[in-house]
Amino acid sequence: MAREVFHVAPAAEGKWSVDPEDARHTGEVFDHKDDAVRHAKDQAKAAHPGQIIVHGRDGRIQYENTYRQDPHRRKG
């Protein structure tokens, strides 16, 4: 079971987008970064498991969080 990953990243005109890493969904655009992060968290928490990756204005990753149980890697 792979986790669903949502990126919060800068968008045009000073807005913020929430883009799923898989192309099954189209992203949503928000006026404020806090609103985008809140939406991404809700989406990730609904996934089994889910993750958000939050980018800064410069596009670099600021932090990431995983919600629900993350699949464990197995040796071998």
N, C-alpha and C positions, 0 to 999 in steps of 0.2 A: 504494500500500500504506500504510494508516494504521497508526499505532502503537497498541498496547494500553496503556492508562493505568490504573494501580492507585493508589488513594488510601489512605494510612495515616492514620487519624483517630481521635479519642477516641470511645469508645462508652460505654454505660451502665455504671454501677457501677465506674468506674475502669479499665475494660478498653480495648483498642484493636482497631479493625477494619481489615481490608484489603478494600476495595471496588473492584471493577472499574468503570471509567467507563461501559462499555457494560453494558446490563442482561442480557447473556447468562448471566452467572454470579452466584451469590449470594455475598456477602462472608463472610469468616471472622473470628472474634473470638478475641483472644489476651489473656492476663493481663498481659503485659509488652510495652512498645513495641518493645524490641529484637527480640523474637520476631516481631512483626508486620512490622517492617521487613525482617527476614531472609526471611520468607515472600514479601513483596511483591517483593523483589529476585529471588528464585528464579523467580517468575511472570513478571516483566518480562524476565529473561534468556532464558526459554523462548519468549517472543514474538519476532516478527520485524518490526519492532523493538518494544521495550517501554520504558515509563517508569514511575517511581514519583514520587509527590508526597506528601511527608511533612508532616503538619500537627502543630501543637503543641496543648496542652490547650485553648488559647483558640480553636482552629479555624483560626488563620492559618497560611499555608504557611511552613514552616521551610526546606525545600530540596527540590530535585527532581533526579533523575538519569535519563538516557536510556541504554539498553543496546542494543547492536548498532548498525548503521548507521541514522542518522536520515535520513528522506527529505529531500532538498535542495529548497529552494524555487527555482523558476526565475523569472527576470525575464520580464515580458511579459504 
